[in-house]
Amino acid sequence: MKEIRRNMTLLLVLIALAFAGLAAYLVWTVRDHGEAWRSSAYNPRLYRQRTMVEAGDILDRNGTALAVSDGAGNRVYPQGTRAVCHAVGDPWGYSPAGAETVFGPLLLGLDETEGEKFLRLLRGGAPQGLDVTLTVDLELQRAATGALDGRRGAAVVMDYTTGEILCMVSSPGFDPARAAESAGEAGDEAAPLVNRALQGRYAPGSIFKLVTAAAALEAGWDPLTVIACTGGLDVAGGAIACGGGSGHGRIDMYEAFARSCNTYFGTLGVELGAEALRAGAERLGFNRDFDFDGVRLSSSAFTLEEGDGEGDIARAAIGQHEDLVTPLHMAMLAGAVANGGVMVKPGLLLAAGGRNRLRVEAYGQVMSPGTADVLAEMMARCVAGGTGAAAALPGVTVAGKTGTAQVSDGGEGESHAWFIGYIADGDHPLCVAVVMERAGSGGATAAPAAAVILGKALELGY
Amino acid sequence: MVFALIAVFAVAGLSLLAFGEDGVDPGAFLLAGLIILALFAQYLLIPLLFRHADRSVPLIINMLAVTGLVLQYRLEPENAFRQLVWLAAGLVAMVLVIWFVSGRDGLEAGSWLYMGAGLGLLGLSLVYGTVVGGARSWIRFEDFSIQPSEFAKVTLCFALASVLREKRRFAGYLPLFLFVIASVALLVYQKDLGAAALYYITFLGILTVATSNGWWTAAGALGAAAGGLAAYRFFGHVRLRVSVWLNPWIVPDTGGYQIIQGLMAIASGGWFGLGLGQGMPGRIPAAGNDYIFAVICEEMGMAAGIMIIAFYLILAVRGVLIARAARDSFRSLLAMGATLMIAAQSFIIIGGVLKLIPLTGITLPLVSYGGSSMLGTLMLCGILQAVAHRSGLERREAGEPDADGEAEPEDENGGEEDDA
């Protein structure tokens, strides 16, 4: 009996620990995920709240109304729709990355603390929906939508010192008031409800050379090292073509970057090895989810592992193989180069209820200032006299990198066109990423589109 | 005193529901009156009939049951009255169990009877069962159904205590082991996974307490792990449960629907809840049964949820103290089994609702809607009360000081040195 009683006490301790753990888990899980659960598009309480509370307006950074309530419980989108539909979202959460969903609790006045709620209950009265001001500029959104020229794709402009997203466009668009009609079928490639800037995971093509270059420089590679390009690289799994036949000749990294030499960066990747490449990519934010203001940016993927063959390494180093990137992440990366190696956290929420909500935060020093300087020089040369020449603008220095990513089911003209870059001027701290699906070469389509968008941003005074 | 507070809670909660948007609802006041009557009857009767019965166990029972009744009324007024009838029936059953178990000698000799009855009850639903919520564990009568596995819990406690009360060799325990394996297999076959886990945890816990044999416990745990893996491999519904638990958000409209609705309800409630009647618990499947904890968190807040957890902990503490104070190992293990059963059941369902462990469909004891569960749980509480009463009587006969409901062990080694 003595032993049994001791065992019972021990079991009681175990039970007590289990129950304490249960209570702690309840508090912890709600603290960690509660906000996301509550603002989930599947939460029926949000829709009921819409019938009881006049939802606040969604405004662009200049105060232009993008979404308002009409007093009868309906949402109206006065500025037309296509240019801002993905940033704004829709009232039902069909496009769940939009402000209507992500900032739903703010718009519906559910963001109050327990204290505020108690005071409100004492006074009597319904919760007050807050007006939400986004960081985007409607004019710039329209310019970017025009620059995409009706093609599928995405364009992002971000202030690389504060992280404010001035422009976030995804194409094709949809009509928020009739989002259900755009839902379409699963597997539909147009997928108008998907915000490609955040959730589009694209093969990067040559813009990935920025990542390879950063990894090499951080590992101590001398950018003046010369490699001979004879028009291709012969590796397992098929030769990698380069420079149209005769090749680029003996060139250093600056030249190779400006002219987007596959031989140079493929060789460089093999020299570095899978492990170093992946470590370099992960330092720049690959294989990682970014969350900001409750918005989720899908992760960019770099899958190379120790023991992968040279062919895979070479292809991965020039943005093929299994590399996948999101447009916003690429804008952040270009911005980090411009910002001395510091990657800032993006922001989409400028203010709520008239109170400033923008928090300028950095993800950290993702590369050394020295590396950033060398990359900046390479990107400047790419636009000054390389593949990115079409992105140049009068009066400012544009730096960047083009990419032409072959789509695996490829064919003639079946490549995604990329341009990522920035304006190298502290008075106009803008970085940009443009991707146009199946639009051909980055230098010919994406770079001029980026020039149009950045030109408009300068015109608007950013 | 505390009874009065529970009555105040019932009246306040039901009044809140009575003055809704559609005018005054007299049904709520009727229910409140009946609840007060039930509380009053217990307050007078139990101490009168069983002088040494524990004083705090009925308090916990009533706090949980009245919370349940108020929520049932909020969800579906008709169910609240039905639940009240079951509560009354359960209290009568509890009194009978107290009377029978505390007064009767020789109960420890009936191990074959208990095991046979347990298997019989589980087999009953195999033969006559209808499928409810995916599990073939219900027997339907004219206008109500019963769930035999709820009553088999009581026989399991008796079987465990009667076999494990004395040390035996392995062969002596073998019939019990086979009985438990057969019971669990039957429950898994009926897709009642929650009950299967519950039976096994109770078995393993009492086996360990009674024998102090670490090897057997380890073997039992390993066996459970192997059985779990086998079930995962061979049963599609087990795989589905696990994948939905790991990520319900990829199937928000089908397999993950209930979990997601529950989590959103809990998150919407915050610390102090949306207020009784202000939430949308109707959207959660089985809101009144398995998912009542999410409703509590939505409308009364996480604070109330934590209090509910605390009530079960207090019940467990009282139960273990009663078990420790018992003078023979049969009654001691009997009380411990009942305690562990209730504690494990509340942990499994609350953990499931919180997505801490895979969700299995079992009730939150005393709170969830369900007659069989209410009856079964109150019979387990009756066991606790009976053991407490019996210990008190024996202590009195031996001329020891009357502990007056305080279930402190009075034997030669009754120190609390292990509590740290």
Interface residues (C-beta under 8 A of the other chain):
Chain A: M1 K2 E3 I4 R5 R6 N7 M8 T9 L10 L11 L12 V13 I15 A16 A18 F19 A20 L22 A23 Y25 L26 V27 T29 V30 H33 G34 E35 W37 R38 S40 Y42 N43 P44 R45 R48 E114 K117
Chain B: G205 T208 V209 A210 S212 P252 I260 Q261 L263 M264 I266 A267 S268 G270 W271 F272 G279 M280 R283 C297 M302 G305 I306 I309 A310 Y312 L313 A316 V317 V320 A323 R324 S329 S332 L333 M336 L340 A343 F347 I350 G351 L354 K355 L356 P409 D411 N413 G414 E416 D418 D419
